[in-house]
C-alpha cells in the first residue's frame, strides 16, 4: 500500500506541476514577459551574467489499438519525463575563449518502459521518451571550447553521443519530433548510455567538418561513469564522422542541409542473439542526410517550409541482431495558414534482422510508419497526436508472436 500511495503521490505532484506551469505559460502569453522570463529567459538576469536555464516536461499517452500483443493491457500507457538544462558561457563569466559548460538533468516516470513489452512487442520501441522511474540523473555534464586554434573544438565530460553523431534536423528529438525509436537513433549504431568521453571537431572550412569521438562503451547513465571507464575491462567506442553543409538556392533564399557519413568501432566481445560465442572489434558504417526543399519566405530566421531526411546503417550480422537499417521522411513547419509554429511529420523505417539470428526473430524485418502533428498552443506549450503502424513487430523479449500493430499516442509538452 505504501508503494502504491507513493506512486499516486508522485503522479499528483507531476500533474499539479504541469497544471501550474501551463497556467504560467498562458499568463505569460497574455500579460507579457513573465517573472520566469525576466530571470531565466534569453534576455533575463541570468543570461546577462552568462547562464541560461531551460526546463521542460513531456507527458505521453499511448495505446495499441490494433494487433500487437494485446489491445487491452494498460501497463505503460502513461509515461513522462522532465529535463533541466543549464548552459554557462565561460567566456562571459571567466574569459575562456568560446568556452561553454553544459549540464543536463533528467527524470521520468513510471517504472515500466512504455507499452512495448505488454502491448506491442516491437524490436525498435514505440516510445523513445519512456525512460522508466528516475527521480533525477545527471545525464550530461561536459565542457566545450576551442583547442589550440579556432578550427579545432574539444568536448569532454559526460556526453550524450546520440546528440553529437548521426544527428538530423528533422528526426532526432523524441520530445518534439517522432516518438518511435527508429526515427530518433540509428539502431545499427551501438551508442552507449550517457557516458564519459571526448569529442574533437575540426572545421577546415565554413561548410565542412571532421569529427572523432571516444566514449565509454559500458556506461550506465545513472552513474558518474568512472567505475565503468577506469576499472575492470576498459572498452571504448570509437566514432568518426565527416560532413558538409549545403545551401540550395531558391526564390526565398537559401535552403540549408547537412550530409554526413560515419564509421564506428566497438571492441566489446558480443554476438547476435542466436550465437553461442562472442566476437570482438565490431565495425559499422552509417549515412545521415537532411535537406530543406521548400521555404515559405525569405526571412533567414524563419524555418517555415518542407524538409526531408534519410538515414542508412550497416553492421556485422554475426555480432548484431539488426544488420541493415534505413529510414526516410519529411517535416513541414507552418503548413496551415496562421499556424506558423505547428509541425507535421511523416516517416518510414525498416530494420533487417541478421540471417544468423533466425531462431530469435521469426521475421526477416520490422518496418515502421509514423505520422505526427505538433500544435503550438502557447509560446511554451505544444500538444499533438501521433499514429504508428508497426509491421512484423519482433521483440526478442516477447514470448508471444505479435501481429502488425497500430499505436495511437498524444504528446503534451511544456518548455521554459
N, C-alpha and C positions, 0 to 999 in steps of 0.2 A: 504493500500500500504506500509506503514512503517513497518508493521509486516512482510509482505512478503519479503521486502527488507532486514530486519534484519535476517530472516531465510536464505535467499540466501547468505548474507554476512558471516553468521556463517558457512554455508556449504563450501563456498570458502576458509575460513580460515582453516577449518579442512582438506580439500583436499590439500591445499597448504602445510600445516604442514606435512601431510602424504607423499607427494612427496619429501619434503626436508629431512625427516627422512629416506625415502627409499634410497635417494642418499647418505646420510651419512652412512647408513649400507653397501651399495655396496662399497663405498670408503674405509670403514674400512676393508672390506674383502680383497681388492686388495692392499692396501697401508700399511697394518699392523695395529698396535694399534692406534686408533684414539684419538683425544683430549678428546672426551667424556669418553673413557675408562680410560684415564690417570687420570681423575678426579673422575668419578662415578663408574668405573669398580671394580671388586673384588680385584684387586691389585693396585687400584688408590689411590690418595691422601686422599680422604675422608674415604675410607675403612681403611687405615692405622691409621686414627685418631679415628676409631670406628663407623663410619657412612656409611651405604650402602644405595644407592638410586636406585630405579628401576622405569622405565617409559614404559608404553605400550599403544598402540592404537589398537582397534579391530573394523573392519568395516564389516558389514554383509549385503548381498543382498539375499532375499528370495522371491520366487514366488510359489503360489499354482497353479500347472499345471493341476490338475485333481480333480474333486469332490469338497468337502468342501462346503462353502457358495457361492463362486464366484472365477472364474479364471481371471477376468478382472479388478478387483479393484486394484488400485496402492497404496492405503494407507498402510504405514508401510513396504513397500518392502525394503527400505534402512534404516538401523539403525547402530548405533555405540556407542562406549564408550571409555573412556580413564581412565587409572589408574596411580597414582603416589604413590609409596610406599617408606617409609623411615624407616630403621631399625637402632637403636642406641644401640651399645654394651656398656651398662653401667658399665660392669666390666672393660673394657679397658679405658673408659672415667673417671669413678668415683670410681672404685674399688668395685662396688656392685657384690657380688658373683653370677655369671651366670645371671645377671640382663639384661633384654632387654626392650627397649621401641619401640613400633611399631605404625606407623601412616600410614593410607591408605586413600587417597583422590580419589574421583571418579566423573566423569561427563559423560553425554550421550546426544544423540540426536536421532530422532526428538521428537515432542510432543507425538506421539502415541506410543503404546507399542508393535509394531510389526504387523504382518499380521493376527493374530488370530481373532480379533474381526471383521474384514472386509472380510476376505477371507477363513479362515479355520474353526473356531468355536470349537477349541479344549479345553477340560477341563484342560489339563495339560499345554499347551503352547509350541509352536514350536520354540521359540527363548528366551532362558533364559538370553541372554545378553541385551535384549531390556528393558532398564530402564526408558525410557522417556527423556524428555528435562530437564537436570540438568546441571548447569554450573559447580559447584564444591561442593561436600558434603564431610564432614569428616565422612567416613564410619566406620573407626576403629581407636581407639586410646587407647592402653592398655599397661600395664606393666606386664611383666612375669619374675618370678625369683624364687629362692629357698626359701622355708619357713621352718625354724627350722632344716631340715635335707636335704641331697641330694636326698632322696627318695620322697620328697613332693614338688610339684611345685604349685605356685599361679599365676593365671592370673586374672587381674581385670582392668576394664575400659569399654570402648565401644567396643563390641566384635561381630564378625560375628559367631554365634553359628553353622551355617551350615559348617563352616570350622574347627570346633572342634569336633562335634559329627556326627556320621553316615558318616564318611569320606570313600573315596575309592581311590585307586591308579589309577584306570582306568576310573572312571565315577564320576567326581567331579568338573570339570572346563569347563564352557561354552565357555571360550575364546580359549581353545586348544583341548578340547575333544568333547563330544556330545553337540549338541545345544538344543535338546528337554529338557524341564524342568524335565520330569520324570526320566532322567538319571543323573541329577545334584543333586536333593534332593528328598528324600522320601516324597511323598505328604500326607502320613498319619501322619507325624510329624508336629505339629503346630509351626514350627520355627518362632520366632518373627523377625521383621526387625532388622537391626544392632542396638544393644541395650546395655544399661548399665548392667553389670553382673559380676559374679565371677565364676571362674572355679578352682577346686582343683584336682590335679592329683597325685595319689600315685603309685609308682613303687616298689612293693615288691621284684621284681627280674628284670633281664635284658630283659625278653621276655614277661612280663605281666604287666597290669596296671588296675587301678580302677579310674574312673573319675566322678566327680559330678559337676553340674553347676546350677546356679540360674540366670535367665535373666528376664528383664522387658518385660512382655508379651504384653504390649500395645505400645511398642516402635514405633516411627516414625524415620526412618533412616535419615531423613533430619534435625532432631533436635539433641540437645545435649543429650536428654534423661532424664534430671532432672524433667521436667514437668510431664511426664507420670510415672516416678518411685516414686516420693515423694509427689504427690498431688492427690486429689480425691481418687478413689479406687486404691489400690495398689495390682495389680495382677502380680505374678511372675511365670514363667515357671520353673519347676524343672526337671532336667535330670540326669540320672545315667547310666553310660556305663562301661562295663568290656570287656577287650580284651586281646589277646596274639598274639605275632608274631611267625610265623613258618618259618622254614628253611628246605626245602626238598633237599635231596642230588641229584646231577646229575653229568654227566661227565664233565660239565663246571662249577662246583662249586655249591654253594647253591642257591636255588630258594626261594626268600622272599615272604611272605604272611602275612596278618593280618586278624584275625577273631574277630568280635565284636558282642555284644548283649547289648541292652539298654532298659530302661524304661523311661517314661516321665509322668508328671502330670501337667495339665493346669487348674487352678482353675476358670478361667473366665466363667461366665454364657454364654452358647451357645447351639446351636442345629443344626440339619441338615436343609436343605433349605425348607422342607415341614412342619416342626414343628411350632406350634403356641406358644410353651413355650420354656423356657431355662433350662438347667441343668448345675450344677456346677461340678467341680472336674473331668475333662476328663482325662482318663488314657489310655496309649497305650504302645505297645511293638514293637521292631524292631530288625532285624539282618542285618549285613553287612559284607560280606566276599570278599577278593581279594587275588589271588594267582598267582604267576608266574609258568608256567609249562614247558616252553622251554627257554633256554638261549643259545645264539649263540656262546659265547666264555667265557673264564674263567677270564676275566678282571672284578674285583668286581665293578669298576666304570662305566662299560658299561651295559646299560639296554636293549640292543637289545634282542628281543625274544617275546614269546607269554605269555600273562597274561589274566586272566578271573576274572569276578566279579559277585556277586549275592547279591540282596537286598530283604528284605521282611519287610512289615509293617502291623500292625493290630491296628484299632481304633474302638471306640464305635460307632455303627451305628445310635444311637439316637442323637449323638452330632456331627457327621461328615458326610459329603457327600460321602467320599471315605472310605469304611470300611476295605478293604483289598487291598494290593498292592504288586507286585513283579516285579523284573527286573533282567536280566542277560545278559551277553555279553562278548566280548573279545577285546583285543587290541594287535596289533603286531607292534613293532617298528623295522624298518630296514628290512622289508620283501623283498625288492628289492635290489639286489647286487649293491653296490655303493651308495645307498640311506640310510645310516645308521640312520639318524635322522628323516626320514619320518615315519608317524604313520597311520596305518589302524585300524579302529574300527567299530564294529557292535554290536547292542544290541536290545533286545526286552523288552518291559514294558507293564504291564496291571494293571489298577485300577478297582476295583469292587465297583460300586455305592451302597449306602445304600438302602435296600428294603423300608425303611421308607421315602425315598425321590423320589419315583416313579413319582410324579407329576412334579417334576423339571427336572428329567432326563428320557428321553424316551428310553434310552438304559440301559442294565444291566451293561455294562462295556465299557471302552475305552482302545484300545490297540495301541501301537506304535512300529514300527520297524525303526531303523535309521542306515545308513551306511555312514561313513565319511572317508576322506583321508586328511591328513595334510602333505604338501610337504614343506621342508625347502629349501628356495631359497637362502638365505644368512644367516650368523650367527644370524641375528636379524629379519629376515623376513620369515613368513610362509604364504602359500596360499593353500586353499583346498576346494573341493566340499563336499556337504552333501545332502543326499536324505532321506526323511522321508515318511513312509506310515502310515497314521492315520486311524484306523478302528473305526467306530462309534464315530466320534467327537461329544462331548456332552456338550459344554459350557453352563452353566445356564444363561449366559448373552446374549445369542443369541436367538432371537425370531423365527429364521428360523431353519428348520431341515436340517442338513448338511449331505452330503454323504461322503463315505470314500474318503480321500484326499491324494494326492501325492504332497509333497512340496520339491522343489529343492532350494538349497542355496549354496552360496560360501562365504567363510570367508577369510578375509585378516587381518593379524596381524603383528605389529611391536613391538618388545620388546628390551629395552635397559637396 
